[in-house]
């Protein structure tokens, strides 16, 4: 889980750059992986939206974008605001490394583009 490093006041809908710190840095440093950073469904207030990000190093000190849907709103220092989901980089699955691929299905009426993560 990622917490904000200083209290933040949202007085408009504008996106703001926010610095975070990890609550459990030791577990992040043990893994050789990338991370998908998204809002935390349990701790991120419903008034806050976070821009998803992918990072390749440890998430401590990460800076990302967030904004308030219904300002004004105040977030205190050390508020849990996001989660970093590890994606192993050297784990073989069916003799390939994890990756994302576009799939395009062309139907009778129109083309449909879908994306699936396994």
C-alpha positions in Angstrom: 0.0 0.0 0.0 1.1 3.5 -0.8 0.6 6.5 1.5 0.8 10.2 0.7 3.9 12.0 2.2 2.2 15.3 3.0 -1.3 16.6 3.7 -3.1 17.7 0.6 -6.1 20.0 0.1 -8.1 19.8 -3.1 -9.9 23.0 -3.9 -10.7 22.3 -7.6 -11.0 19.4 -10.1 -7.5 19.9 -11.4 -5.1 17.0 -11.4 -2.3 17.3 -8.8 1.1 15.7 -8.5 1.3 13.7 -5.3 4.3 12.0 -3.7 3.9 8.7 -1.9 5.8 6.3 0.3 5.4 2.5 0.7 4.2 1.0 4.0 6.0 -2.2 3.3 9.2 -1.4 1.4 11.1 -4.6 2.4 8.7 -6.8 0.5 9.0 -4.6 -2.6 12.8 -4.7 -2.6 12.8 -8.6 -2.6 10.8 -8.9 -5.8 12.2 -8.6 -9.3 9.2 -7.1 -11.0 7.3 -4.2 -12.4 4.3 -2.7 -10.6 0.8 -1.5 -11.6 -0.2 1.4 -9.3 -3.9 1.9 -9.0 -6.3 3.3 -6.4 -6.9 1.1 -3.3 -10.5 -0.1 -3.2 -10.5 -0.2 0.6 -8.6 2.9 1.4 -8.9 5.5 -1.4 -11.7 7.9 -0.6 -14.5 7.8 -3.3 -14.0 11.5 -3.9 -10.4 10.9 -5.2 -9.4 9.5 -8.6 -5.9 8.2 -9.3 -4.3 8.0 -12.7 -3.1 4.4 -13.1 0.7 4.0 -13.7 3.2 1.3 -14.5 6.6 1.5 -12.9 9.8 -0.6 -13.2 11.5 0.3 -9.9 10.4 0.1 -6.2 7.3 2.2 -5.5 8.8 4.2 -2.6 9.0 7.8 -3.5 6.6 7.4 -6.5 5.0 10.5 -7.8 1.7 10.2 -9.6 -1.5 12.2 -10.5 -4.7 12.4 -8.6 -7.7 14.7 -8.5 -10.8 15.3 -6.5 -14.2 14.6 -8.1 -16.2 16.7 -5.6 -13.9 19.5 -4.1 -13.2 20.8 -1.6 -11.5 17.8 0.1 -8.6 17.2 2.5 -6.3 14.2 2.7 -4.1 13.9 5.8 -0.5 12.9 5.7 0.1 9.1 5.7 -3.4 8.4 4.2 -3.3 5.1 2.3 -4.2 6.2 -1.2 -3.0 3.6 -3.7 -1.7 0.0 -4.1 1.2 -1.3 -6.1 0.4 -4.7 -7.7 3.6 -6.6 -8.5 4.0 -8.1 -12.0 6.8 -10.7 -12.1 9.3 -10.1 -15.0 11.0 -13.4 -15.0 8.1 -15.9 -14.5 7.5 -18.2 -17.4 3.9 -19.0 -18.3 3.5 -21.4 -21.2 7.2 -20.8 -22.2 6.6 -17.1 -22.5 7.0 -14.1 -20.2 3.9 -12.2 -19.0 2.8 -9.6 -21.4 -0.3 -7.7 -22.8 -1.4 -8.2 -26.4 -4.3 -6.6 -28.4 -6.9 -8.9 -29.8 -9.2 -7.8 -32.6 -12.4 -9.7 -33.3 -14.2 -8.7 -36.5 -17.9 -9.5 -36.3 -20.6 -9.4 -38.9 -21.7 -5.9 -38.0 -18.6 -4.1 -36.9 -15.0 -4.6 -35.7 -14.7 -5.2 -32.0 -11.4 -4.6 -30.1 -10.9 -6.4 -26.8 -8.1 -6.8 -24.4 -7.8 -9.6 -21.8 -5.2 -10.1 -19.0 -4.5 -13.6 -17.9 
